[in-house]
Amino acid sequence: MSEKYTAATLKVTLVKSLIGRLPAHVATAASLGLKKIGDTSVQPNNAATLGKINKISYLIKVEE
């Protein structure tokens, strides 16, 4: 696991549009609670969440 994700929770913000993205990437964003640009959600720092973050890393910003 990266040292960048050491807190118990992660704040994930959608910074790019989901229009025209692969359906799997749109579904991954929805599973993180992100629907439109600027939406933010707090997620637990675990393997499942990190996998989702890695999949759509080009669309989001992550903070501890």
Phi and psi restraints in degrees (value plus and minus 20) as a CYANA .aco file:
   2 SER   PHI     -90.9   -50.9
   2 SER   PSI     128.8   168.8
   3 GLU   PHI     -87.3   -47.3
   3 GLU   PSI     -38.7     1.3
   4 LYS   PHI     -83.6   -43.6
   4 LYS   PSI     -46.5    -6.5
   5 TYR   PHI    -134.5   -94.5
   5 TYR   PSI      54.8    94.8
   6 THR   PHI    -128.3   -88.3
   6 THR   PSI     -33.8     6.2
   7 ALA   PHI     -95.4   -55.4
   7 ALA   PSI     145.4   185.4
   8 ALA   PHI     -91.5   -51.5
   8 ALA   PSI     -46.1    -6.1
   9 THR   PHI    -152.2  -112.2
   9 THR   PSI     138.6   178.6
  10 LEU   PHI    -145.8  -105.8
  10 LEU   PSI     118.1   158.1
  11 LYS   PHI    -118.3   -78.3
  11 LYS   PSI      97.8   137.8
  12 VAL   PHI    -132.9   -92.9
  12 VAL   PSI     108.5   148.5
  13 THR   PHI    -145.1  -105.1
  13 THR   PSI     112.0   152.0
  14 LEU   PHI    -100.3   -60.3
  14 LEU   PSI     101.8   141.8
  15 VAL   PHI    -135.2   -95.2
  15 VAL   PSI     -31.2     8.8
  16 LYS   PHI    -146.3  -106.3
  16 LYS   PSI     135.0   175.0
  17 SER   PHI     -88.1   -48.1
  17 SER   PSI     131.1   171.1
  18 LEU   PHI    -112.0   -72.0
  18 LEU   PSI     -24.7    15.3
  19 ILE   PHI     -85.1   -45.1
  19 ILE   PSI     108.6   148.6
  20 GLY   PHI      60.6   100.6
  20 GLY   PSI     -15.7    24.3
  21 ARG   PHI    -103.3   -63.3
  21 ARG   PSI     144.5   184.5
  22 LEU   PHI     -80.4   -40.4
  22 LEU   PSI     120.6   160.6
  23 PRO   PHI     -74.7   -34.7
  23 PRO   PSI     -55.5   -15.5
  24 ALA   PHI     -86.0   -46.0
  24 ALA   PSI     -54.5   -14.5
  25 HIS   PHI     -93.7   -53.7
  25 HIS   PSI     -56.9   -16.9
  26 VAL   PHI     -83.5   -43.5
  26 VAL   PSI     -62.1   -22.1
  27 ALA   PHI     -85.7   -45.7
  27 ALA   PSI     -57.4   -17.4
  28 THR   PHI     -85.2   -45.2
  28 THR   PSI     -62.4   -22.4
  29 ALA   PHI     -81.9   -41.9
  29 ALA   PSI     -62.6   -22.6
  30 ALA   PHI     -82.8   -42.8
  30 ALA   PSI     -57.1   -17.1
  31 SER   PHI     -88.2   -48.2
  31 SER   PSI     -41.5    -1.5
  32 LEU   PHI    -109.8   -69.8
  32 LEU   PSI     -20.4    19.6
  33 GLY   PHI      64.6   104.6
  33 GLY   PSI       3.2    43.2
  34 LEU   PHI    -131.1   -91.1
  34 LEU   PSI     100.4   140.4
  35 LYS   PHI    -136.4   -96.4
  35 LYS   PSI     -57.3   -17.3
  36 LYS   PHI    -158.8  -118.8
  36 LYS   PSI     144.5   184.5
  37 ILE   PHI     -76.3   -36.3
  37 ILE   PSI     114.0   154.0
  38 GLY   PHI      75.9   115.9
  38 GLY   PSI     -34.2     5.8
  39 ASP   PHI     -84.1   -44.1
  39 ASP   PSI     118.3   158.3
  40 THR   PHI    -148.5  -108.5
  40 THR   PSI     121.6   161.6
  41 SER   PHI    -160.0  -120.0
  41 SER   PSI     133.4   173.4
  42 VAL   PHI    -124.2   -84.2
  42 VAL   PSI     104.2   144.2
  43 GLN   PHI    -142.1  -102.1
  43 GLN   PSI     131.4   171.4
  44 PRO   PHI     -89.3   -49.3
  44 PRO   PSI     128.5   168.5
  45 ASN   PHI    -107.5   -67.5
  45 ASN   PSI      70.8   110.8
  46 ASN   PHI    -159.6  -119.6
  46 ASN   PSI     156.4   196.4
  47 ALA   PHI     -82.1   -42.1
  47 ALA   PSI     -59.5   -19.5
  48 ALA   PHI     -83.9   -43.9
  48 ALA   PSI     -65.3   -25.3
  49 THR   PHI     -85.8   -45.8
  49 THR   PSI     -61.5   -21.5
  50 LEU   PHI     -84.3   -44.3
  50 LEU   PSI     -54.8   -14.8
  51 GLY   PHI     -84.4   -44.4
  51 GLY   PSI     -62.2   -22.2
  52 LYS   PHI     -83.8   -43.8
  52 LYS   PSI     -63.0   -23.0
  53 ILE   PHI     -82.5   -42.5
  53 ILE   PSI     -62.3   -22.3
  54 ASN   PHI     -84.0   -44.0
  54 ASN   PSI     -55.5   -15.5
  55 LYS   PHI     -86.2   -46.2
  55 LYS   PSI     -58.6   -18.6
  56 ILE   PHI    -138.5   -98.5
  56 ILE   PSI      13.1    53.1
  57 SER   PHI     -80.4   -40.4
  57 SER   PSI     -46.4    -6.4
  58 TYR   PHI     -96.7   -56.7
  58 TYR   PSI     -27.2    12.8
  59 LEU   PHI    -127.4   -87.4
  59 LEU   PSI     -33.3     6.7
  60 ILE   PHI    -147.1  -107.1
  60 ILE   PSI     146.5   186.5
  61 LYS   PHI    -142.2  -102.2
  61 LYS   PSI     115.2   155.2
  62 VAL   PHI    -139.0   -99.0
  62 VAL   PSI     112.9   152.9
  63 GLU   PHI    -148.1  -108.1
  63 GLU   PSI     133.0   173.0
